[in-house]
């Protein structure tokens, strides 16, 4: 169903309701939020490597640009209505978003910020899209149909670029029981982060050319005392069944301002149906232990992939969905076959040091024991393209630094500025390149 058709259906369904019901229950109880986002992206491919996107594909190696760089302004407006005062309550959601190019170059494109021609590298000056969803509520159960922004461990739209991706389908949320939220959904279309096209398939993060017509899931969260438990089961049609189990908690210590924090996030993927992803058996285990002192937190994490295939998850054509594995960093995900990785992380609210509005995050991750040489899965291994030599000790590391500032007072109150820097280095032959990366992100939210 295209966008004009969706809008026509939404208008037709609203017509039976009186203006009084619409004004008092749907419109007046609704929320209207606008996110203004300015995004600059720079990635330097090190050691003579080059950008493999855009016009770089059409010129000799000696003429290829060695980095990607783009700058754009985006806006996401979202209206969430209230519900009618009827036995079965009715409402709707509507969103519109657009991007404006501020800087791009045909040889430096491919940042997933702007839509571009794959051969010429030319980007559009502007692009935009809109979508909507109908929602029905009975007591503590809500059913939503249309364009949505799911946020679960088995499918979470990507929010790491200028505009978010979206998924189209039907979802159900139930909150009938105390401390328990149950979610179920079936999604059959999606929009990527950097194009306006609506696609009738999903892809996967590993970029192995895997496609699926739909994803379905059921799961939820349960809070008992200070522990939040999360469990999900999903099916990426004809690709895999994915199971998730996670938990997080915080335990206050006797000393004022001191606390222990713990999170674990675990997945199991196994092939299903037509096996469009080949034979799959991958277990991803991850945990993060933190010690909080006032407004500072020191953490150490460990992650291990068990299996001869990498751990993979749902993607939206050009970019993977947000994932819950704890060692997924700004650039690398540390999720290759049999890979082990550790993480050291420091987070601080710098107001404790007199810098009101400032925050800082620094982390270092190191991965080793990468080995898929025993895998029989030719979809992921591409007949040898990504097979690691078991006689080579493949390792890699990534350092991420984030400095943030949120304006506290004045006309720009709420403006959030973030500088994100990443450095990645790896043994030659590892799937990801060596890079230095900088992202400058300004976000200014408005609520009405």
NUKE-335350 format. One record per residue (C-alpha): residue in one letter; x, z, y. Coordinates in steps of 0.5 Angstrom, whole numbers, m for minus. Each point is the difference from the previous one (the first is absolute). Example, Ala and Ser with C-alpha at 12.3 -4.5 7.8 and 13.67 -1.06 7.14 Angstrom:
# residues 2
A  25  16  m9
S  2  m2  7
***
This chain:
# residues 448
X  0  0  0
X  3  m2  7
X  0  4  6
X  m6  m3  4
X  m4  1  m7
X  2  7  0
X  m2  1  7
X  m7  m4  m1
X  m1  5  m6
X  1  6  4
X  m4  m2  6
X  m6  m2  m5
X  1  7  m3
X  m1  4  6
X  m6  m4  3
X  m5  4  m4
X  2  7  3
X  m3  2  7
X  4  0  6
X  m1  7  1
X  3  1  m7
X  6  m4  1
X  2  3  7
X  m1  8  m2
X  3  0  m7
X  4  m6  m1
X  3  m2  7
X  0  7  3
X  3  3  m7
X  5  m5  0
X  8  0  1
X  3  m5  4
X  8  0  m1
X  5  m5  3
X  7  0  m2
X  5  m4  4
X  7  m2  m3
X  6  m3  2
X  5  m2  m5
X  7  m2  0
X  4  m2  m6
X  7  m2  m1
X  3  0  m7
X  8  m2  m1
X  2  m3  m7
X  7  2  m1
X  6  m3  m3
X  m2  m8  2
X  m7  1  m3
X  m5  m4  4
X  m8  0  1
X  m3  m4  m5
X  m7  m1  4
X  m2  m5  5
X  4  m6  2
X  6  3  m3
X  m2  m3  m7
X  1  m7  4
X  7  1  2
X  7  0  m3
X  3  7  m2
X  5  0  6
X  m6  m1  5
X  m5  6  m3
X  m1  6  4
X  2  6  m3
X  m5  5  3
X  m8  0  1
X  m3  2  7
X  m7  0  3
X  m4  4  5
X  m7  0  0
X  m6  4  3
X  m6  2  m4
X  m7  3  1
X  m4  3  m6
X  m7  2  3
X  m5  4  m5
X  m7  2  0
X  m3  5  m5
X  m7  1  1
X  m4  6  m2
X  m6  0  m5
X  m8  m1  1
X  m4  6  m1
X  m3  m3  m6
X  m1  3  m7
X  6  m5  m2
X  4  m1  6
X  3  m6  3
X  6  m2  4
X  5  m5  1
X  8  m1  2
X  3  m5  4
X  7  m2  2
X  3  m5  4
X  8  m1  1
X  5  m5  3
X  7  m2  1
X  3  m3  6
X  7  m3  m1
X  6  3  5
X  6  m3  m3
X  1  m4  m6
X  5  m5  m2
X  m1  m5  m6
X  7  2  m3
X  m1  7  1
X  m7  1  m3
X  m3  3  m6
X  m1  7  2
X  m7  1  m2
X  m2  1  7
X  m3  m7  2
X  m3  m6  m4
X  5  m6  m1
X  1  m6  m3
X  4  0  m6
X  4  m6  1
X  1  0  8
X  0  7  1
X  m5  m1  6
X  m4  6  2
X  m7  0  3
X  m1  3  7
X  m6  4  m2
X  m4  1  m6
X  m6  5  m2
X  m5  2  m4
X  m6  4  m1
X  m4  3  m6
X  m5  5  m2
X  m3  4  m5
X  m7  3  m2
X  m1  7  m2
X  m5  4  m3
X  m1  8  m1
X  m4  4  m5
X  2  8  1
X  7  0  m1
X  1  m7  m3
X  2  m6  4
X  0  m7  m2
X  4  m5  4
X  0  m8  0
X  4  m5  3
X  7  0  4
X  4  7  m1
X  6  4  1
X  1  3  m7
X  5  6  0
X  2  2  m7
X  6  1  m5
X  m2  m7  m4
X  m2  m4  6
X  1  2  8
X  0  m6  5
X  7  m1  3
X  1  3  7
X  7  m1  1
X  0  m6  4
X  m4  m2  7
X  m7  0  m3
X  m2  3  m7
X  m3  m4  m6
X  m7  0  m2
X  m4  0  m7
X  m7  m2  m1
X  m4  2  m5
X  m5  6  m2
X  2  8  0
X  m3  6  m2
X  2  7  3
X  m3  7  m3
X  1  7  3
X  m6  3  m4
X  5  6  m2
X  4  5  4
X  7  m2  1
X  m1  m7  m5
X  0  m7  3
X  m1  m5  m5
X  1  m8  2
X  m1  m6  m4
X  0  m7  3
X  1  m8  m2
X  3  m4  5
X  0  m8  m1
X  3  m3  6
X  6  2  5
X  3  m2  7
X  7  1  1
X  4  3  5
X  2  m6  4
X  m5  m5  m1
X  m7  m1  1
X  m2  m3  m6
X  m5  3  m5
X  3  0  m7
X  m4  0  m7
X  6  3  m4
X  5  6  1
X  8  0  m1
X  5  5  m2
X  6  3  4
X  5  m3  m5
X  m1  m7  3
X  0  m3  m7
X  m6  m4  1
X  m5  4  m4
X  m7  m1  3
X  m6  4  m2
X  m8  m2  2
X  m2  7  1
X  2  8  m1
X  m4  5  m2
X  1  8  0
X  m3  7  m1
X  3  6  2
X  0  6  5
X  3  6  3
X  m1  8  m2
X  2  6  4
X  1  6  m3
X  3  6  4
X  6  m3  3
X  1  m6  m5
X  m3  m7  1
X  0  m4  m6
X  m1  m8  0
X  m2  m4  m6
X  m2  m7  0
X  0  m6  m6
X  m1  m7  3
X  0  m7  m3
X  4  m6  3
X  m4  m6  m3
X  4  m3  m6
X  6  3  2
X  1  8  m1
X  m4  6  m1
X  3  5  5
X  m1  8  m1
X  2  5  6
X  1  7  0
X  3  4  6
X  0  7  3
X  2  4  6
X  0  7  3
X  3  4  5
X  2  8  m1
X  2  4  5
X  5  5  m1
X  1  7  3
X  4  m2  6
X  m4  m2  6
X  0  m8  0
X  4  m1  m6
X  m4  m4  m6
X  1  m4  m6
X  m3  m7  m1
X  0  m4  m6
X  m3  m7  m2
X  0  m4  m6
X  m3  m7  m1
X  0  m3  m7
X  m2  m7  m2
X  m1  m4  m7
X  m1  m7  0
X  m2  m4  m6
X  m2  m8  m1
X  m7  m2  m1
X  m5  m6  m1
X  4  m6  1
X  6  3  1
X  2  m4  7
X  6  5  1
X  2  m1  m7
X  1  6  m5
X  1  6  4
X  2  8  m1
X  2  3  6
X  0  8  2
X  2  2  7
X  1  8  0
X  2  3  7
X  0  7  3
X  2  2  7
X  2  8  2
X  0  2  7
X  2  7  3
X  m3  1  7
X  3  4  5
X  m4  0  7
X  m1  m7  2
X  5  m3  m5
X  0  m2  m7
X  6  m1  m5
X  m2  m4  m6
X  3  m3  m6
X  m4  m5  m5
X  1  m3  m6
X  m3  m7  m3
X  1  m3  m7
X  m3  m7  m3
X  m1  0  m7
X  0  m6  m3
X  3  m7  0
X  m5  m3  5
X  0  2  7
X  m5  5  3
X  m5  m5  4
X  m6  1  4
X  m6  m4  3
X  2  m5  6
X  m3  m4  6
X  3  m7  m1
X  6  1  4
X  1  8  0
X  m1  6  m5
X  m5  5  1
X  2  7  2
X  2  4  m6
X  0  7  m2
X  7  0  m3
X  4  5  3
X  7  m4  1
X  m3  m6  3
X  4  m1  6
X  m1  m4  6
X  4  m6  m3
X  1  1  m8
X  m5  3  m5
X  5  3  m5
X  m4  m3  m5
X  4  m4  m5
X  m1  0  m7
X  3  7  m3
X  3  1  7
X  1  8  2
X  1  2  7
X  0  6  5
X  m2  1  7
X  3  5  5
X  m5  1  6
X  0  4  7
X  m6  0  4
X  m1  4  7
X  m5  1  6
X  5  0  5
X  m4  4  5
X  3  6  m4
X  6  m2  4
X  m3  m1  7
X  m1  m7  m1
X  m8  0  0
X  m3  m6  m3
X  6  m3  m4
X  1  0  m7
X  5  m2  m5
X  1  m2  m7
X  6  m2  m4
X  1  m2  m8
X  5  m2  m4
X  m2  m3  m7
X  5  m3  m6
X  m2  m3  m6
X  3  m2  m6
X  0  m2  m8
X  m4  m6  2
X  m1  m4  m7
X  m5  m5  m2
X  4  m4  m5
X  m4  2  m6
X  m7  m2  3
X  m3  m6  m3
X  m5  m1  6
X  2  m7  3
X  m5  1  6
X  4  5  3
X  7  m2  m2
X  m2  m7  1
X  4  m3  m6
X  7  4  3
X  m1  0  7
X  m1  7  1
X  3  3  m7
X  6  5  2
X  6  m1  m4
X  1  7  m4
X  7  0  0
X  0  1  8
X  m2  6  3
X  m5  m2  5
X  m1  5  6
X  m3  0  7
X  m1  5  6
X  m5  0  6
X  0  4  6
X  m6  1  4
X  0  3  7
X  m6  1  4
X  m1  3  7
X  m7  1  3
X  m3  2  7
X  m7  1  2
X  m2  0  7
X  m3  7  1
X  m3  m1  7
X  m2  m5  6
X  m3  m6  m1
X  4  m2  m6
X  m2  6  m4
X  0  m2  m7
X  5  m5  0
X  4  0  m6
X  7  m3  0
X  4  m1  m6
X  7  m3  m2
X  1  m1  m7
X  7  m2  m2
X  2  m2  m8
X  6  m2  m3
X  1  m2  m7
X  6  m2  m5
X  0  m2  m7
X  4  m2  m5
X  1  m8  0
X  m6  m3  m5
X  m5  6  2
X  m7  m3  2
X  0  2  7
X  5  m2  5
X  5  4  5
X  m4  1  6
X  0  4  7
X  m7  0  3
X  m3  3  6
X  m7  0  2
X  m3  3  6
X  m7  2  0
X  m5  2  6
X  m7  2  m2
X  m5  2  5
X  m7  2  m3
X  m6  1  4
X  m7  3  m3
X  m6  m1  4
***
